[in-house]
Amino acid sequence: MLVLARKIGESIVLDDKTVITIKEIGKDGVKIAIEAPKSVKILRKELIDSVTDVNKAAVVSINPNAMKSLMKNVPLKKEK
C-alpha cells in the first residue's frame, strides 16, 4: 500500500487517465474529486463490503430442502 500526504488542491494521477484531487479537509473527513474515464468503476468500499456480507449470509442461511426444490425446475444441460 502506498500512503501519500496531500494538501487541498493537490492531486494524484493514476494510469495517466485518473486524477484524484483533494478538495476539502475537515474534522469529519476529506472530500476528494475523481476524474476518470466512464469505463472506470468507482465504488465506495463500505458498500462493496456490505453487499458481500449480505451475500455470504444468504448462502449460509439457505435451506437445503428449498435448494433441492429449486433445482427440480432447472433444466440439466445434456452432454453431446
C-alpha positions as a printed Julia matrix, in Angstrom:
80×3 Matrix{Float64}:
   0.0     0.0     0.0
   1.25    3.44   -0.89
   0.46    6.25    1.56
   0.79    9.83    0.34
   0.32   13.16    2.08
  -1.61   15.73    0.02
  -2.89   19.24    0.72
  -6.05   20.91   -0.57
  -5.82   21.35   -4.32
  -3.08   18.74   -4.75
  -3.68   15.7    -6.91
  -2.6    12.13   -7.55
  -2.59   10.71  -11.09
  -3.25    7.01  -11.75
  -2.54    5.36  -15.11
  -2.28    8.77  -16.84
  -6.1     8.81  -17.04
  -7.45    9.06  -13.5
  -6.87   12.13  -11.34
  -7.72   12.27   -7.63
  -7.76   15.8    -6.18
  -8.13   16.79   -2.52
 -10.99   19.32   -2.4
 -11.58   19.85    1.31
 -10.17   18.67    4.62
 -12.45   18.92    7.64
 -12.81   17.44   11.09
 -15.35   14.89    9.79
 -13.33   13.71    6.8
 -11.74   14.52    3.49
 -13.59   15.41    0.28
 -11.95   14.2    -2.9
 -12.76   14.66   -6.57
 -12.11   11.83   -9.0
 -11.75   12.41  -12.73
 -11.73    9.13  -14.63
 -12.92    7.64  -17.92
 -16.54    6.46  -17.88
 -15.27    2.89  -18.26
 -13.66    3.04  -14.8
 -15.91    1.8   -12.0
 -15.72    3.9    -8.86
 -17.38    2.32   -5.82
 -17.24    3.04   -2.11
 -15.59    0.12   -0.32
 -18.12    0.06    2.53
 -20.9    -0.61    0.0
 -18.96   -3.47   -1.57
 -18.3    -4.91    1.91
 -21.98   -4.59    2.85
 -23.19   -6.39   -0.28
 -20.56   -9.09    0.21
 -21.7    -9.64    3.8
 -25.35   -9.88    2.76
 -24.5   -12.36    0.0
 -22.48  -14.52    2.39
 -25.33  -14.51    4.91
 -27.79  -15.52    2.2
 -25.65  -18.51    1.21
 -25.24  -19.66    4.81
 -28.93  -19.35    5.62
 -30.31  -21.26    2.63
 -32.46  -24.25    3.47
 -31.12  -27.42    1.76
 -34.68  -28.64    1.07
 -35.55  -25.35   -0.59
 -32.46  -25.68   -2.78
 -33.48  -29.21   -3.84
 -36.94  -27.92   -4.71
 -35.47  -25.11   -6.82
 -33.07  -27.47   -8.61
 -36.01  -29.62   -9.79
 -37.02  -26.71  -12.02
 -33.57  -26.2   -13.55
 -33.13  -27.98  -16.85
 -29.99  -30.08  -16.99
 -27.58  -29.49  -19.83
 -27.27  -32.61  -21.97
 -23.78  -33.62  -22.97
 -23.12  -34.32  -26.65
